């Protein structure tokens, strides 16, 4: 694959001539009239609010082992209605195709027979679960909750960076960011027609109800967490509370006669839908890792029998593998007969000799990722890495080329962000949350992540990034 030149970054607030874009015009006018120090003071108030609420996450591998507050930027990212409409259509299309792919690989495997994706890439993927072969799921949906990471490089030019279909996180920050902004700046929401996001928990609850076994009309739903030491525990507890369902750990559940029950003070209660935030490997010690203390013995058997639903389904990891990502545009054409509305980032697959040769020759200009990596861990950002870091990564690639993909260093768009020197542009991405049941739903917006360090392209909270509220303006 030929390399693409890196364009200059797109400033979402300012046009090429330096004037403010129409979408940001009202906000920029309000910002210009603020007394000095107002944003700094409001930012400190926001931090205090987040600390009181306990909105923190753990960073694995840190010596301190402590909790960290995700930095929250109080300057919103703003989309117009027509911009969002185009994105929404593309996101729904992509998730439909991904669910069709998952149903297919666990049934007839037509996409393999058609030669679009190899049998080895699917059946040899460590996330493929042969236990799911031939199992029919409600609505043929495997990924009820999908987090699709998008980056913008021009006014109408968005790329999908990756698909998160296992246990995507971050929606609690989207909701708390909005709640905090409305508390700090009520006058902004009085003067701007911002589409709401606070109904997400209700949409999630509706989606989970639709995943229930077909003979159950009033399903009992729980959120299953690995426990308080998990990095996203705040979110697990938050979503359970917002939906009005129980937050449980594996030890709170048991299986009897292929049905799942929850221990309660009034005795066992059958559970019909589990929104699980526990990875496949740890779900059931009888089926997967026998040393798992997080799962429920017999859960897979109950799931395969159709007596309980899991969201997301077992085996969805095949579809968010970064080597599978390369084929999503082809999936859209194959399953839907449609032209993809959202583009992939051009990607080199290092299991292919020509791609490997090109990438090794151009490591300082590229981003290299592990095919099953996440959270910004285990990746190389060539332009910001030292020669020693690049050479060390080269050795990792040479040892196991098929474990990596590479992409050009995209010129991520920037949004105005509050930094020490005032308001300045910083690079951002976007994770909308797409819910799939009998229909596909999403709230207008998503989680905008921002690289707070000047020039940095790494937005992951685990790597020092922050978040901001995402506005979609009504027509």
Secondary structure, DSSP 4 states (H G I P E B T S, - for coil): ------PPPPBSSB-TTSPBPGGGHHHHHHHHTSPTTHHHHHHHHHHHHHHHHT-EEE-TT-TT--EEEPPEEEEEEEE-HHHHHHHHHHHHHHHHHHHHHHHHHTTT-HHHHTTSS-HHHHHTSTT--GGGTT---GGG-S-SEEEEEEEEEETTEEEEEEEE-SS---HHHHHHHHHHHHHH-HHHHHHS-BPP-TTHHHHHHHHHHHTS-TT-SS--EEEE-S-TTSTTHHHHHHHHHHHT-EEE-GGGEEEETTEEEE--TTS-EEE-EEEE-S-GGGT-TTTS-TT-SSS-TTHHHHHHTTSSEEESPTTTHHHHSHHHHTTHHHHIIIII----SSEEPPEEETTSHHHHHHHHHSGGGEEEEETT--TTTT-EEGGGS-HHHHHHHHHHHHH-GGGEEEEE-----EEEEEETTEEEEEEEEEEEEEEESSSEE--S--EEEE--STT-----GGGT-EEEEEEEB--
